[in-house]
Every structure is written in C-alpha cells, then in structure tokens.
Amino acid sequence: MKLYSSPRSPYVRKVWVAAHELGLADRLELIEATPRNIIEVVGRHNPLGQIPTLVLGDGTAIYDSPVVCDYLDTLHDGPPLIPRDGPMRWQALKLQAIADAMLDQAIAVYTDAGRPAEQRNEAMLDRRRTRLKRCLSSLEDDTASLDGALTIGQIAVACALGYLDFRLGRDFWRPEQPNLAAWFDRFAERPSMRATQHPGPG
C-alpha cells in the first residue's frame, strides 16, 4: 500500500501512528508530496489533491485520515482502535472529531499568522484561536476520558497537541491545560509517537 504523505502533516501523522500501533507500518510505502507537486502526485488518486491518501495494490484510493484509519483498523486481528459499538465507539469518534477540528483551526492560524500584517484577517484569527482554546479547555476538563484502552481518539488528540507544540509553541496551550499537557507528555513516549515526530520547521 502507498501512503501519500508529508512529514509535517498532523493528519498523516495520525495515520502513521495508527499504522505503528496496529503493526502495519511495514506494509505502507510512504510517498512524500510537496506543495509544488501535490496536485500532480496525489490528484490522480484523490480529486481534492490532499494528504493523506492511501492507494491499495489494486489502485483503489482511500481518503481522508479518518477513513484511512478506519480501513487500517480492518487489517489486523488485535483490539480495534475504533471500537465496534457501544459508548466507547462514540467516545473515540468524538475525540477524533474534536482533534481534527482543532487541527483545522491550528493550521489556519499558523498559515494566517505567517502572512504580512496587511494581509491578515485579525478578526478571523481571533475567532480561530478562541475555538482552539474552547476545544483545549473541554479536553482539560475531561482528561480522564483519554485514559483506558488505546483508541483512535487518543491518537488523534495526541497528534493535534503535538502539532500545536510544533507550529504554535508550547506556551500557546500548556500553561492553561496542565492536566492535558501531563497526559500528552506521557502519551508522547509511546514508540509510535517517537517514531513519527515532526521534523524541524519548514
């Protein structure tokens, strides 16, 4: 299987962490897409030209990250990352949803903040930061929900927090979310997280 990816994409990292946790990493060939070639390289498989995109041996393409993770979860015999039913399933999917929403906002904040001052929409930046803070506060208040058996929810949240450290800085969220920060620091020691750390800035 070919996974079209970028080492700085938190959505790709989520898939890659899941693959490591499921013992499937050696079945994935990583193909890096850059901003310059992503439409050409990925667009033939995914009309949105976005990563991550997983291409199977028969040419079938699967995207985006929740769908790719769901597919990988069918390829092993161990405990599922996405519980099949019951409250644990909805909790895992809810955590993944809030983590992915945080990433959407964080990427936009990082991108907009890097523009010249005259090109920034400060009102929109403030709204995005406020949404991020609300999500972080919600997770801080319910950090206990991140304990227990490993699910895609924990992986998604960890990858989102790792991206905040990477792009927006540790001071953006850690001082106001000490319990969440402590949980993340423990989770970040997992071999799957250490093997998939973001590279330097770029």
HELIX and SHEET records of a PDB file:
HELIX    1   1 PRO A   10  GLU A   21  1                                  12    
HELIX    2   2 ALA A   25  ARG A   27  5                                   3    
HELIX    3   3 ILE A   38  VAL A   42  1                                   5    
HELIX    4   4 SER A   65  LEU A   72  1                                   8    
HELIX    5   5 GLY A   86  ALA A  113  1                                  28    
HELIX    6   6 ALA A  117  GLN A  119  5                                   3    
HELIX    7   7 GLU A  122  ASP A  141  1                                  20    
HELIX    8   8 THR A  143  LEU A  146  5                                   4    
HELIX    9   9 ILE A  152  TYR A  163  1                                  12    
HELIX   10  10 LEU A  164  LEU A  168  3                                   5    
HELIX   11  11 ARG A  170  PHE A  172  5                                   3    
HELIX   12  12 ARG A  174  GLU A  176  5                                   3    
HELIX   13  13 PRO A  178  PHE A  187  1                                  10    
HELIX   14  14 PRO A  191  ARG A  194  1                                   4    
SHEET    1   A 4 GLU A  29  GLU A  32  0                                        
SHEET    2   A 4 LYS A   2  SER A   5  1                                        
SHEET    3   A 4 THR A  53  VAL A  55 -1                                        
SHEET    4   A 4 ALA A  61  ILE A  62 -1                                        
END                                                                             
